[in-house]
Every structure is written in C-alpha cells, then in structure tokens.
Amino acid sequence: MNSCDAQYSTMTEVIRAEIARSPNGTISFRDYMDLCLYHEQLGYYNRETVKVGKEGDFYTSASIGTIMGEVLGACFANMARQYGAEEPLTIVEWGGGTGRMAGLVLDTIAERSPGLYGRLDYRMVEISPYHRKVQLQELARHPNVRHVEPDHSIDEHPRGPVIVFSNELLDAFPVHRIERKEGVLYEWHVCWNDGEGKFDKVLLPLENGGLAASYIVREGIAVREGQVIEANPAAAEWIKRAGERLERGTLVTIDYGDTAEELYAAHRMRGTFMCYRNHQAHDDPFAYPGEQDMTAHVDFTACIRAGEEAGFTEWSLRTQKQFLLDEGVMDMLVSHDGRDPFSPQAKRNRAVRQLLVSDQMSELFKVLVQTKKR
C-alpha cells in the first residue's frame, strides 16, 4: 500500500483517487481489476475474509471432498517415478488459497510414496499475507513445506526435477477488456460517474503497440463487430517465465478456460468475465469493488504457444473430467451398503460424481500439462 493510500478506508476511495490522478480522468479496466483484487490491504484476495467454501464466495475443486488432491498427489508421484526413482523432487504451488489442496497432495504422497515424501521439497508462492497465514496453519503437519518469493520459486540449478502447479490462478489475473464498435477496437477504461455515484466504463481507442494490442496481434484474434473479449497477456507470460526457469520438469495448470477458437467464437459476444459474491454469479465489475471475486476464462491456445516458446516439448490439454478419468478416479469409488447416505463411503462416492458431472465444472475446467525433458 502506498503511503498516500493510508487515508483511504474503502476500495472505492482508493480507485477514485487513482482516477483523479489520471490526466484523462480514467484508468484502464485492467488496472481497475488489479486494484480490486490485489491492492495491498483492501484488495479482495488480501482481505482477511473467508473466500472459498460454504461460508465464502465460491467453491474450488479442493472444496469437494478429498478426491482432487488425492488424484493430483498420485499423479505427481507417478511423474516423479518417470524422472527417476531416487531423485529429490521439488513441487512449487502458486496461489494455494487455504492450503487445503497442498495438504491433500502431501497427505497422499506421504501415504502412497513415503520414500518420495522424504525427499520432497514443497514450495508455496503466495502474495496474500492472509492466505500465507492460513496455509501455515493448514499445513503445520507437513515439515517439508515453505513459502518462497516468486523470483526464488525455482532454483537456478535444482537437484532434481520440478513440478510447477497452479489451480485457479490464471483466471484471476487482471484482464484487458476489448470491444469492437463501428469497425474500431476500443479498450475499456473506468471513470467515476458523479451523477449515479458509481464507477462506469469509458471506451478509448486501443493503443497501438500496447500490451493488449500486441497480444491480439500475436495471437491472431479476430474481434467481431460488437464483440467484447478479454485479453490476458499476463497468463501467457506467466507460463513462459515458468517454462524458461524449468530445466527439467512439468507445469500443471488447472483453470477455467478453453482454446482460442471457442473463447472468441460468435456465440461469445460478451466475453467470459464474471464476478462471484456469496455464491451468486453476475457480470457487473462495478457492483462491489474489492468485495467480490473477478475472473475471466483462460486462453489455453496462448498458454500452449507460450510454453512451446519456453522450450516445453510435450503437452496435453484435457477437460478436468478426462484428466480425472485418465488418472484413475473411478478406482477411488468404494463399495457400501447404501443404507447410510451420510457414511464416509457415500460422501466419497458423491464427491467423485460431483467432480465428474456437476455444474459443468468437469468440462469448463481444463488441465494443461507441459513437460520439458533434458
């Protein structure tokens, strides 16, 4: 938080001050979203409030039983065996939220591959002080977990292979919103509407050579007349940076998203941007500044291209459902007599089914696995 921000007690005041400092009385939508989510003290992800689960604003796959964490733990153990039976392994998780997924992954590795657990270094990259505190509490049972800064997440010359992992990270990166109107590309900016006492959008011509314009050209995105799209160059750049630092290892990215062909199709004229608050979904970014989650679907075509540029030689993109099936989730179903719907066995089987079929999560989520072998 800048010292000049200390006088502000709400996110609205912070953003209004940024707008007032701007020469044209606006800030880009990308900067607005960044402030709402990541402002040092008042941003959504840095506020000391529950965000995930029944008492929060949304669910993640880690919220649905223990299945996803168990599958990932087993998957990572299999990857480690392919790299070498006795080599040390580093797992780097970005944006681990409450730490629940990390705990499930580590529990599974400890149970199924105790030798690997003994030589495992589990690193967490988390920018939110609140979530770092929650993670330390959640993971106190695992002494091989430590927090690291982003620039030190991967050693220059690691002793063994590295698995970099994220779950619902890239869909929360701030995005540029671009709209074509009367043949001209505009970028969304944000102003303060005195008359209505709220933030509002302003369309300004897209800056040639800027991040958003360069991204659209590089990815070959054709924006239709009247269409709004989200450009997320930071997601592809994150993939590229991670890949460049990996000498030997795998990048596993789980997120809402799809290929470019689907994301920018004619039936997606309003883009994919959504907000979540108290488990209610809507598309108004100005409703609750700093008090709601904001997301946009990830362009996995751009992520794959960025990975290839970084030296990944193998990749696969699957729906979460297909990934779970490929990794043996059906073997996790357990027999029971069916008389008690609240028994641990019944709850476990419901969790498997929920991950595979409920709310289209299994299809909307994708799992991108990119591998670099020395």
C-alpha positions in Angstrom: 0.0 0.0 0.0 1.4 3.4 -0.9 1.7 5.8 1.9 -0.7 8.1 0.1 -3.3 5.3 0.3 -3.3 5.1 4.1 -6.0 7.8 4.4 -8.5 5.6 2.4 -10.7 3.1 4.2 -12.6 1.6 1.2 -11.6 0.3 -2.2 -13.9 2.8 -3.8 -11.9 5.7 -2.3 -8.6 4.2 -3.4 -9.8 3.8 -7.0 -11.4 7.2 -7.1 -8.0 8.7 -6.0 -6.3 6.8 -8.8 -8.8 8.1 -11.3 -8.3 11.7 -10.0 -4.6 11.4 -10.5 -5.0 10.3 -14.1 -4.7 13.0 -16.8 -7.8 11.9 -18.6 -9.9 11.0 -15.6 -9.9 7.3 -16.2 -7.9 4.2 -15.5 -7.8 1.0 -17.7 -10.2 -1.8 -16.8 -7.1 -4.0 -16.3 -5.8 -1.6 -13.6 -9.2 -1.3 -12.0 -9.4 -5.1 -11.7 -5.9 -5.3 -10.4 -6.7 -2.8 -7.6 -10.0 -4.6 -6.7 -8.3 -7.9 -6.4 -4.7 -7.2 -5.3 -4.5 -3.9 -3.5 -2.1 -4.5 -0.6 -4.7 -4.0 2.1 -8.1 -3.6 0.6 -7.9 -5.9 -2.4 -10.3 -8.9 -2.4 -7.5 -11.5 -2.1 -5.7 -9.7 0.6 -8.7 -9.1 2.9 -8.9 -11.3 5.9 -12.2 -12.9 5.0 -13.2 -16.4 4.0 -13.4 -16.7 0.2 -13.7 -20.4 -0.6 -16.3 -22.9 0.5 -19.7 -22.7 2.1 -19.0 -19.5 4.1 -17.1 -17.9 1.2 -18.0 -16.7 -2.3 -17.2 -19.7 -4.5 -16.1 -23.3 -4.5 -13.0 -24.9 -5.9 -12.2 -28.5 -6.7 -10.4 -28.6 -3.4 -13.7 -27.8 -1.6 -15.3 -31.0 -2.9 -14.1 -33.8 -0.6 -10.5 -35.0 -0.9 -10.6 -36.6 -4.4 -8.9 -33.9 -6.4 -6.0 -33.6 -4.0 -5.6 -37.4 -3.9 -5.6 -37.6 -7.7 -3.0 -34.9 -8.0 -0.8 -36.4 -5.3 -0.8 -39.8 -7.1 -0.2 -38.1 -10.4 2.8 -36.1 -9.1 4.2 -39.3 -7.6 3.9 -41.1 -11.0 5.6 -38.1 -12.6 8.5 -38.4 -10.1 9.0 -42.1 -10.8 9.3 -41.3 -14.5 12.0 -38.8 -13.8 14.0 -41.1 -11.6 13.2 -43.4 -8.7 15.6 -41.9 -6.1 15.9 -38.3 -7.3 14.8 -35.4 -5.0 11.6 -33.7 -6.2 10.5 -30.1 -5.9 6.8 -29.1 -6.2 6.1 -25.4 -6.5 2.4 -24.4 -6.0 1.3 -20.9 -7.0 -1.7 -19.3 -5.3 -2.6 -22.1 -2.9 -5.6 -20.4 -1.3 -6.3 -22.0 2.1 -3.6 -24.6 1.6 -6.2 -27.4 1.6 -5.1 -28.8 -1.9 -1.5 -28.8 -0.9 -2.4 -30.7 2.3 -4.3 -33.3 0.3 -1.4 -33.7 -2.2 1.1 -34.1 0.6 -1.0 -36.5 2.6 -1.4 -38.7 -0.5 2.3 -38.7 -1.3 3.2 -39.4 2.3 0.8 -42.4 2.4 1.5 -43.9 -1.0 5.1 -43.0 -1.6 6.8 -42.4 1.8 10.3 -42.5 0.2 9.4 -39.7 -2.2 7.8 -37.7 0.6 11.1 -37.9 2.5 13.0 -36.2 -0.3 10.3 -33.8 -1.3 10.6 -30.0 -1.1 7.2 -28.4 -1.3 7.3 -24.6 -2.0 4.3 -22.3 -2.0 4.2 -18.9 -3.8 1.5 -16.8 -2.2 1.4 -13.0 -2.3 -1.5 -12.6 0.2 -0.4 -12.3 3.8 -3.8 -13.6 4.9 -3.5 -16.7 2.8 0.1 -17.3 3.9 -1.1 -17.3 7.5 -4.0 -19.7 6.8 -1.7 -22.0 4.8 0.8 -22.2 7.6 -2.0 -23.3 10.0 -3.4 -25.8 7.5 0.0 -27.4 6.6 1.6 -27.4 10.0 1.6 -31.3 9.9 4.0 -31.2 6.9 7.5 -30.0 7.8 8.7 -30.0 4.2 6.5 -27.0 3.2 7.9 -23.5 2.9 6.9 -20.2 1.4 9.1 -18.7 -1.2 9.1 -15.4 -3.2 8.1 -15.7 -6.9 11.6 -15.0 -8.1 13.1 -17.7 -5.9 10.4 -20.4 -6.6 12.7 -22.4 -8.8 16.4 -22.7 -8.1 18.8 -21.9 -10.9 20.1 -25.4 -10.9 17.7 -27.6 -9.0 19.0 -31.0 -7.7 16.1 -32.9 -9.4 13.0 -32.4 -11.5 10.5 -29.7 -10.6 6.7 -29.8 -10.9 5.1 -26.3 -11.0 1.4 -26.5 -10.2 -1.5 -24.0 -10.1 -5.2 -24.4 -9.6 -7.4 -21.4 -10.5 -4.6 -19.0 -10.6 -4.5 -17.6 -14.2 -8.3 -16.9 -14.4 -7.8 -14.3 -11.6 -5.1 -12.3 -13.4 -6.3 -8.8 -14.3 -7.5 -8.7 -17.9 -7.9 -6.0 -20.6 -11.4 -5.8 -22.0 -11.5 -5.0 -25.7 -14.6 -4.1 -27.7 -15.1 -3.6 -31.5 -17.5 -0.8 -32.3 -18.2 0.6 -35.8 -15.0 -1.2 -37.0 -12.7 0.3 -34.4 -11.1 -1.5 -31.5 -11.6 0.1 -28.1 -10.3 -0.7 -24.7 -12.5 -0.5 -21.6 -11.4 2.2 -19.1 -13.1 3.1 -15.8 -14.3 6.6 -14.7 -16.3 7.8 -11.7 -19.9 8.7 -12.6 -20.9 11.6 -10.3 -24.5 11.6 -11.4 -25.0 7.9 -10.4 -22.4 7.8 -7.7 -20.7 4.7 -9.1 -17.9 3.6 -11.4 -18.7 3.4 -15.1 -17.0 2.2 -18.3 -15.4 4.5 -20.9 -14.3 3.3 -24.3 -11.0 4.7 -25.5 -9.3 3.7 -28.8 -7.0 0.7 -28.3 -3.4 1.9 -28.0 -1.3 0.6 -30.9 1.8 -1.3 -29.6 0.3 -1.6 -26.1 0.1 -4.9 -24.2 -3.4 -5.6 -25.2 -3.0 -4.7 -28.9 0.3 -6.7 -29.1 -1.4 -9.7 -27.6 -4.3 -9.6 -30.1 -1.9 -9.3 -33.0 0.4 -12.1 -31.7 -2.5 -14.5 -31.0 -4.3 -13.6 -34.3 -7.5 -12.8 -32.5 -10.3 -11.6 -34.8 -12.7 -9.4 -32.7 -16.2 -9.3 -34.3 -18.3 -6.2 -34.6 -20.0 -5.6 -31.3 -18.0 -8.3 -29.5 -16.2 -7.9 -26.2 -13.2 -10.1 -25.4 -10.8 -10.4 -22.5 -7.0 -10.2 -23.3 -4.8 -11.8 -20.6 -1.2 -11.4 -21.7 -0.1 -11.9 -18.1 -1.3 -15.5 -18.2 0.8 -16.5 -21.3 3.8 -14.6 -19.8 3.5 -16.5 -16.6 3.6 -19.8 -18.5 6.6 -18.6 -20.5 8.5 -17.4 -17.4 7.9 -20.6 -15.5 9.0 -22.7 -18.6 12.1 -20.7 -19.1 13.2 -21.3 -15.5 12.5 -25.1 -15.6 15.5 -27.1 -16.7 13.6 -30.4 -16.4 10.1 -30.8 -15.1 6.4 -30.4 -15.7 4.0 -27.5 -15.5 0.4 -28.4 -14.5 -2.2 -25.7 -14.9 -5.8 -26.2 -13.9 -8.3 -23.5 -14.6 -11.5 -22.3 -16.2 -10.8 -21.8 -19.9 -10.7 -23.1 -23.4 -9.0 -22.8 -26.8 -9.0 -19.5 -28.7 -11.4 -20.9 -31.2 -14.0 -21.4 -28.5 -13.3 -18.3 -26.4 -13.6 -15.8 -29.3 -16.4 -17.6 -31.2 -19.5 -15.8 -32.4 -21.7 -17.1 -29.5 -19.4 -15.4 -27.0 -20.2 -11.8 -27.9 -19.9 -10.5 -24.3 -16.7 -12.4 -23.3 -16.3 -14.6 -20.3 -15.8 -12.1 -17.4 -17.7 -13.0 -14.3 -17.9 -11.9 -10.6 -18.7 -14.1 -7.6 -20.1 -13.0 -4.2 -21.9 -15.1 -1.7 -22.1 -17.9 -4.3 -24.0 -15.6 -6.6 -22.6 -15.1 -10.1 -23.0 -11.9 -12.1 -21.1 -9.8 -14.7 -21.1 -6.3 -13.1 -17.5 -5.4 -12.2 -18.6 -2.2 -10.5 -21.1 -3.6 -8.0 -18.8 -4.4 -5.0 -15.3 -3.1 -5.6 -12.8 -5.2 -3.5 -15.6 -7.3 -2.1 -16.1 -9.8 -4.9 -14.1 -12.3 -6.9 -13.5 -11.4 -10.6 -12.5 -14.0 -13.2 -12.2 -14.5 -16.9 -11.6 -17.7 -18.8 -8.0 -18.6 -19.7 -6.9 -18.8 -23.3 -5.2 -22.1 -23.4 -4.1 -21.7 -27.0 -2.0 -18.7 -25.9 -0.6 -20.7 -23.0 0.4 -23.6 -25.2 2.2 -21.3 -27.6 4.0 -19.6 -24.7 5.1 -23.0 -23.4 6.5 -24.0 -26.7 8.5 -20.8 -26.9 9.8 -21.6 -23.4 11.1 -25.0 -24.5 8.3 -27.4 -23.5 8.5 -30.3 -25.9 5.3 -32.2 -24.8 1.9 -31.0 -23.8 -1.6 -32.2 -23.3 -4.9 -30.3 -22.8 -7.8 -32.2 -21.3 -11.0 -31.4 -19.6 -10.9 -31.9 -15.8 -13.2 -34.9 -16.3 -10.9 -36.6 -18.8 -7.9 -35.9 -16.6 -9.5 -37.4 -13.6 -10.6 -40.5 -15.6 -7.1 -40.9 -17.1 -5.6 -40.7 -13.6 -7.8 -43.4 -12.2 -10.5 -41.6 -10.3 -13.0 -44.4 -10.8 -10.8 -46.7 -8.8 -11.5 -44.3 -5.8 -15.1 -45.3 -5.7 -15.8 -47.5 -2.7 -18.4 -50.2 -2.0 -21.0 -49.6 0.7 -24.5 -51.0 1.5 -26.2 -47.7 0.6 -28.3 -47.6 3.8 -26.5 -44.5 5.2 -26.2 -41.6 2.7 -24.0 -39.7 5.2 -21.4 -42.5 5.7 -17.8 -41.7 4.7 -18.1 -44.1 1.8 -21.3 -42.5 0.5 -19.8 -39.0 0.8 -16.6 -40.1 -1.0 -18.6 -41.5 -3.9 -20.7 -38.4 -4.1 -17.5 -36.3 -4.3 -16.3 -38.4 -7.2 -19.6 -37.9 -9.1 -19.7 -34.2 -8.3 -16.2 -33.6 -9.7 -17.1 -35.5 -12.9 -20.6 -34.2 -13.7 -21.9 -31.3 -11.5 -22.4 -27.7 -12.7 -20.4 -28.4 -15.9 -17.2 -27.8 -13.7 -15.8 -31.0 -15.2 -16.0 -29.6 -18.7 -15.3 -25.9 -18.0 -12.1 -26.7 -16.1 -9.1 -27.7 -18.2 -5.9 -29.3 -17.2 -2.8 -28.3 -19.2 0.3 -30.5 -18.7 3.5 -29.2 -20.3 6.7 -31.1 -19.9 10.4 -30.4 -20.5 12.9 -33.3 -20.5 16.7 -32.8 -20.5 
